Amino acid sequence: MLAFVESNNELAKSMVGKLLEETGIKGSSGQKQHDVRKLLVDKGLLLKQKNYFSDKTTGYRHGNFYICGAVHDWLDFVMECRRLACDQGYRERLRQLNMLFSRAA
């Protein structure tokens, strides 16, 4: 979500739902969309700049306009997630090797 905001500077509730769906999380609930976006704002990861508006020329509704806040913290979070995923993969490989050697014995 933060990468989307970083490149588009807007985040409509409906887009929160689409982005959740892309990660395998059911995102059709308007309340869930609202709660996720509110969490990102409350934690300082999104800083609201402007309210949404409807483009009268095209009829397109733009979401609220945001910038990413606490970018350093966000990068630390991403790196920690990557580290944990790597650690989990390492432990899984060790488990597989242990199973292989225990069968051979």
Order of alpha helices (4+ residues) and beta strands (2+ residues): alpha-beta-alpha-alpha-beta-beta-beta-beta-alpha
